[in-house]
Amino acid sequence: MISIAERHQKIISRLQQEGKVNVADLCTDMDVSSVTIRKDLKLLEDKGLLFRTHGGATLHNPYTTDRSVNEKEKIQSAEKMLIGTAAAKLLEPNDSILIASGTTVLALAKNIQPKGSLSVITSALNVALELIRHPEVEVIQLGGLVRKSSSSVTGPYAEGILADFSFSKLFLGVDGIDMEFGLTTTNVMEAHLNRQMIKVAQKTIVLADSTKFGKRGFGKICGFEDIDQIITDKGVSDYVVRTLEGMGIKVTIV
């Protein structure tokens, strides 16, 4: 029978290769019970070698916390600009788009060079301020409660305005993309507003750098069935890309 030390070594090796492990798979591979594997995972977590999740474990802390927009803008800044550049190329002449909040969608706003007229509705104050410098862009700022950490609005006023419009594209920023749980943000009210945005857009395009994968925020936005395309950077794993494409989601890597 395989020893506890050997089990732990196998678990750590698999985590280093795949980034996460599943209890059921580990039970099958090592021919032990789920109780044994869960005890192993707890011991390894107590040593600071992994983080337990529902049904398994991961190498990195899966839970994301709310941080100010000024702090987040400095993280993966080069990757975010590349993502924003790629997203801007999807715009068409006389387009009508919806832009949510976040530093990655702000990178989109910074890269927009309008082809003809462009109508934009946004929940993000910093996105609106970036776009008003273009005379060809008509900007409608949603109203509501201002979240200081994200420089964006949430609440029923913003959601009510959305009901009067229809958009070709929604550009959505997220705080976490968990392959089992879905897409999340750190704020429940923002998650609810994002869900309303998805309902009024013909196509939902997620802009997220690779550090967002494997993370979970407090508020769930949606599952993968509501997403049409994800634009991310080359730090994303091949496994994640294959899984997303298997769901019918277009993945663009910059």
C-alpha positions in Angstrom: 0.0 0.0 0.0 1.3 3.5 -0.9 2.7 5.4 2.1 1.4 8.8 3.3 4.7 10.4 2.3 4.4 8.9 -1.2 0.8 10.1 -1.5 1.8 13.6 -0.5 4.6 13.7 -3.0 2.2 12.5 -5.8 -0.3 15.2 -4.8 2.3 18.0 -4.9 3.8 16.8 -8.1 0.4 16.7 -9.8 -0.4 20.2 -8.5 2.9 21.5 -9.9 2.0 20.0 -13.3 -1.7 20.9 -13.6 -2.3 23.7 -11.1 -5.1 21.8 -9.3 -6.2 18.3 -8.3 -9.5 16.6 -7.8 -10.3 14.3 -4.9 -12.1 11.7 -7.0 -9.2 11.5 -9.4 -6.7 11.1 -6.6 -8.7 8.4 -5.0 -8.7 6.4 -8.3 -5.0 7.0 -9.0 -3.8 6.0 -5.5 -6.6 3.4 -4.7 -7.5 5.0 -1.4 -10.7 6.4 0.1 -11.9 10.0 -0.3 -11.6 10.4 3.5 -7.9 9.6 3.3 -7.3 12.0 0.4 -9.2 14.8 2.2 -7.0 14.2 5.3 -3.9 14.4 3.1 -5.1 17.7 1.6 -5.8 19.2 5.0 -2.3 18.2 6.3 -0.7 19.7 3.2 -2.8 22.9 3.5 -1.7 23.2 7.2 1.9 23.1 6.0 1.1 25.9 3.5 1.7 23.7 0.4 -1.7 24.0 -1.2 -5.2 25.6 -0.8 -8.2 23.3 -0.5 -11.2 23.9 -2.7 -14.6 22.3 -3.2 -13.8 18.8 -4.4 -10.1 19.2 -4.5 -7.1 21.6 -4.1 -5.1 24.2 -5.9 -1.6 25.5 -5.8 -2.6 29.1 -5.5 -5.1 30.9 -3.3 -8.4 30.8 -5.3 -10.1 33.6 -3.5 -9.6 37.2 -4.7 -10.1 40.3 -2.6 -11.3 43.8 -3.4 -8.5 46.2 -4.2 -8.5 49.8 -5.4 -8.5 50.5 -9.1 -5.2 52.4 -8.7 -3.6 49.3 -7.2 -5.0 46.9 -9.8 -4.0 49.1 -12.7 -0.3 48.3 -11.9 -0.8 44.6 -12.0 -0.1 42.9 -15.4 -0.3 46.3 -17.0 1.5 45.3 -20.2 -0.7 42.3 -20.6 -3.8 44.4 -20.1 -2.8 46.9 -22.7 -2.3 44.0 -25.2 -5.7 42.6 -24.3 -7.2 46.1 -24.7 -5.6 46.5 -28.1 -7.0 43.2 -29.4 -10.5 44.0 -28.0 -10.5 47.4 -29.8 -10.0 45.7 -33.1 -13.4 44.1 -32.7 -15.2 47.4 -33.0 -17.1 48.1 -36.2 -18.1 51.4 -37.8 -21.2 52.9 -36.1 -21.1 50.3 -33.4 -23.1 50.4 -30.1 -21.3 48.8 -27.3 -21.5 48.4 -23.5 -18.3 48.6 -21.4 -18.4 47.3 -17.8 -15.8 48.2 -15.1 -12.2 47.2 -14.4 -8.7 48.0 -15.3 -8.6 45.6 -18.3 -11.7 47.2 -19.9 -10.1 50.6 -19.2 -7.2 49.4 -21.3 -9.7 48.8 -24.1 -11.0 52.4 -23.7 -7.4 53.7 -24.0 -6.9 51.8 -27.3 -10.2 52.7 -29.0 -9.7 54.6 -32.3 -13.2 55.1 -33.6 -14.1 54.1 -37.1 -17.0 56.4 -37.9 -19.4 57.1 -35.0 -19.4 54.9 -31.8 -22.0 54.8 -29.1 -20.8 53.6 -25.7 -22.7 53.0 -22.4 -20.5 52.3 -19.4 -20.7 51.9 -15.7 -17.1 53.0 -15.2 -16.3 56.6 -14.6 -12.7 56.2 -15.7 -13.8 54.6 -19.0 -16.2 57.5 -19.7 -13.5 60.1 -18.9 -11.1 58.3 -21.3 -13.6 58.2 -24.2 -14.9 61.8 -24.0 -11.8 63.0 -25.7 -13.0 61.4 -29.0 -15.6 63.7 -30.7 -16.9 60.7 -32.7 -17.8 58.8 -29.5 -21.2 59.3 -27.8 -20.8 58.3 -24.2 -23.7 57.6 -21.8 -22.7 57.2 -18.2 -24.8 54.9 -16.1 -26.0 56.4 -12.8 -26.1 54.9 -9.4 -24.1 54.2 -6.2 -20.4 54.8 -6.9 -18.0 52.1 -5.8 -14.9 54.0 -4.8 -12.6 51.0 -5.2 -13.6 50.4 -8.8 -14.6 54.0 -9.9 -17.9 52.5 -11.2 -21.6 52.6 -10.4 -23.9 49.8 -9.3 -27.6 49.5 -8.2 -31.1 49.7 -9.6 -30.7 53.1 -11.3 -27.9 51.7 -13.6 -29.9 48.5 -14.2 -33.1 50.4 -15.1 -31.3 52.5 -17.7 -30.0 49.3 -19.4 -33.5 48.1 -20.1 -34.0 50.8 -22.8 -31.0 49.8 -24.9 -29.6 46.9 -27.0 -25.9 46.5 -27.8 -23.9 44.5 -30.3 -21.1 43.8 -27.8 -20.5 43.8 -24.0 -16.9 44.1 -22.9 -16.8 42.6 -19.5 -14.0 42.6 -16.9 -14.0 40.1 -14.1 -12.0 39.4 -10.8 -12.1 35.6 -11.2 -12.6 32.8 -13.7 -13.0 29.4 -12.0 -13.6 26.5 -14.4 -16.1 24.9 -12.1 -17.8 28.0 -10.5 -17.8 30.4 -13.4 -17.1 34.1 -13.7 -17.0 36.3 -10.5 -16.4 39.7 -9.1 -15.7 40.8 -5.5 -18.9 42.8 -5.2 -22.4 41.3 -5.3 -24.1 44.5 -6.6 -21.6 44.7 -9.4 -22.1 41.1 -10.2 -25.9 41.7 -10.5 -25.4 44.7 -12.8 -23.0 42.6 -14.9 -25.8 40.0 -15.3 -28.2 42.6 -16.6 -25.5 43.8 -19.0 -25.2 40.3 -20.4 -29.0 40.2 -21.0 -29.0 43.3 -23.2 -25.9 42.5 -25.3 -25.8 40.3 -28.4 -22.3 39.1 -27.7 -20.4 39.0 -24.4 -16.6 39.4 -24.6 -14.6 38.9 -21.4 -11.3 40.7 -21.0 -9.1 39.1 -18.4 -5.4 38.6 -17.9 -4.2 35.1 -17.0 -3.9 35.8 -13.3 -7.7 35.8 -13.1 -8.0 32.1 -14.0 -8.4 29.8 -11.0 -9.7 32.7 -8.8 -13.1 33.2 -7.2 -14.7 36.5 -6.1 -17.6 36.8 -3.7 -20.3 37.5 -6.3 -21.0 35.2 -9.2 -21.7 36.9 -12.5 -22.5 34.0 -14.8 -21.6 30.6 -16.0 -19.6 29.9 -19.2 -22.8 29.4 -21.2 -23.3 33.2 -21.2 -19.9 34.0 -22.7 -19.0 34.2 -26.4 -15.3 35.1 -26.3 -12.4 35.6 -23.8 -9.4 37.6 -24.6 -6.4 36.9 -22.3 -2.6 36.6 -22.4 -0.2 33.8 -23.0 0.1 33.0 -19.3 -3.2 31.0 -19.5 -2.7 27.2 -19.5 -3.3 24.9 -22.5 -5.8 22.9 -20.4 -7.9 25.9 -19.7 -7.9 27.0 -23.4 -8.9 23.5 -24.5 -11.7 23.4 -21.9 -13.1 26.8 -22.9 -13.0 26.0 -26.6 -14.7 22.7 -25.8 -17.6 24.8 -24.4 -17.8 26.7 -27.7 -16.1 29.9 -26.4 -13.6 31.6 -28.7 -10.3 32.2 -26.9 -8.0 34.9 -28.1 -4.5 34.9 -26.7 -2.3 38.0 -27.0 
